[in-house]
Amino acid sequence: MIEYVIDLLQAGFGNLAAYLAAHVLLCLVPAFFIAGGLSALVPRESITKYLGRRAPKVVAYPAATAAGSLLAVCSCTILPLFAGIYKKGAGLGPAITFLFFAPAANILALTYTGVAIGADFAFARLFLSLIFGIGIGLIMALIFRREDMLHADEADTSFIGGERLRGTTVAFLLTLVALLLFGTLKLAFLTRTYASFSIPVPGVESFQQFLYQLVPFDSAKGEEGVTAPGALLIVLLALIALTAWKGLGKVHEGFTRLTWSALVLVGLTLTIAALGMQPTADGLTISLSGKLFGVLLAQIALIIMARRFLTPDAVQQWLWETWRFVKQIFPLLVVGVFAVGIILFYIKPEWIEAVAGTNIVWGILVAVFFGVFMYFPTLVEVPVAKMFLDLGMHKGPLIAYLMADPELSLQSILITATLIGRKKAWVYVGWVALFSAASGLIYGAWVDGAGFMALTGYLAAFLAVLATALYVANRYRHAPIESAVLAEMKAESSSIKRR
């Protein structure tokens, strides 16, 4: 029994250690600072003022996706924001698009998907989330057009207008994005090694072998292992956490030594993570790549811009919001990744291959059902998806899972029902499930090399089902909608005549 528990803990902590060493630093750390900057430096009115029901569709729906892309949130965290913009006067369609798109295709989710699973999945996730998010929003606005008009008349629209977004703020945020891209993109000038040298580090190779024994390493089961440089980065992460707890968590009270220590450690850790380090029998080989120079250049630019363009209060707010995102997301992320390691201990590759190893309807429906009703915090669905892929899941069911999981969970469905009504909530769930299943079938067929005619047939069948459902819904609601529209037109006409 003791050995069994030790094996479970080893699997969980091993997966967590590999995750922290390989995926957190150059990906998540800059993204957390971007999310903090967006929250602290961008006026809320700049995001929400274009989402009203009467705003042109060519403005409202792209604005909803743009606002969603800026927020690092999960299916539950997005709900207060959704409730806020909906109660303030956002139309049902743009609000639903925002609710769908933000968890699935925000900057954190897309970046981590590209790093952990592949750029093809990140692009597919962005493209499908964009098309489906706008599509589902338009459909919901059409089906519930009468209720939406009544809601627009009753809602508070006081958020219209507000402070403009400054150009210096945009430049600062773009530099943060550049820091993230320098650390994660696999472009030739970034991956090329421009110089290398070796330093004698006694016992580094023996330490590496010890780490491989301590942390499970089996690529067939998705286990990555931890390198000696990775162990150093984990230690630095722990030091950042210790100093940031008060240094950033209480930065709104003023800068302290712990604040500066945390920031210096963050910069040092990002720099070391950008180095190429390889343990050898003689010590450690250090490689200087384009990634390192890009990360250093971006950090220097950020320091200069923060000193020249941001007030001390703005910097304090930015750092505090960044820490708030870390506290909100990172602990759940750690727990989720640890749980994935435990799941890996139990799941057999043949199970995944049997249920979803091919692009069949049954496997896709199982993936969609799992994604709709299970809950994983922001980004945890990515290591879960990678686990499924490593265990043999076909890419069709996998993309269906990635489309369904971030947007919904059982608790988010229940909360959404209290915000917009049970009927609207379950209709929304149905559309998410339908679109997710369709994305899996079509993307999976494309991965399998299906011809143009076959892909066209899949798409035509999906559009036929969609058109039939919309026809039935519109026919059912046609009379009351028509009456409401005529009433609104008459009211507007009478108002014009009085003027």
MOURLIN-V338871 format. One record per helix or strand of 3 or more residues. SS is the DSSP state (2 for helix, 1 for strand). FROM is the first residue (numbers start at 0). TO is the last residue. Records with the same first field share a line. If there is no record, write none. Layout:
SS->FROM-TO  FROM-TO
This chain:
2->1-40  43-47  56-68  76-86  91-104  106-115  118-142  144-153  166-183  187-190  203-213  218-220  227-246  250-252  256-273  289-308  311-345  348-355  360-372  379-389  394-404  409-419  421-446  451-497
1->192-198  275-279  282-288
